[in-house]
């Protein structure tokens, strides 16, 4: 089955780096923002967010790392893709403590390309759910200047609530760049979300201080969906209230940080 409707207006190209190749969907003009989709894939509500970033004057790059581009999210689809990712895919780490996934190297290379293509001060990046921490790990790429971590859920079941899916070197690089380049990061989560423990946001605050801008939401702020409150910018985004305000803040953050001086 084809899912062209959600992808209308996007051009597509394959991007290869260091033996990995994924399709990338692009639209808009202006400085670049990489939108890294959540589980189960590049579904229409991820693309809705990307559309809004593009409408605000930026170029969105949406890699498709797993799933079927444009296919609507559902419980069955999500469970199927989770099984494939956990059991088959080697480019993603789900259990590793303080270690980024191999696919982050590919994303850094995509950021370099996007910056060369689009110019501006640098590139924004948002990760969601399984990819939520990738935007922080990408900070070792100098072109990345605006990281957003939406419901960063990895690593899972490690026994440490404050686990990161970034290495110590990546965290140190981000901390140094935040100070030297006067940068900041944004984090988003629902308070009840057990996939994003309290300790993870506490550690972000401890590591980065006032360079970390955290936004946390109550269940009442979530739009009803087939899973409990989790996906701040997509499945559980209400078109009014705190989650909508957070979406607008993220878009403005990208616009502020990526625009040429």
Buried (B, 14 or more C-beta within 10 A) or exposed (E): EEBEEBBEEBEEEEBEBEEBEBBBBBBBEBBBBBBBBBBBBBBBBBBBBBBBBBEBBBBBBBBBBBBBBBBEBEEEBBEEBBEEBEEEBEBBBBEBEBBBBBBBBBBBBBBBBBBEEBBBBBBBBBBBBBBBBBBBBBBBBBBBBBBBBBBBBBBBEBEBBBBBBBBEEBBEBBBEBBEEEEBBBBBBBBEBBEBBBBEBBEBBEEBBEEBBBBBBBEEEBBBEBEBEBBBBBBBBBBEEBBBBBBBEBBBEBBBEBBBEE
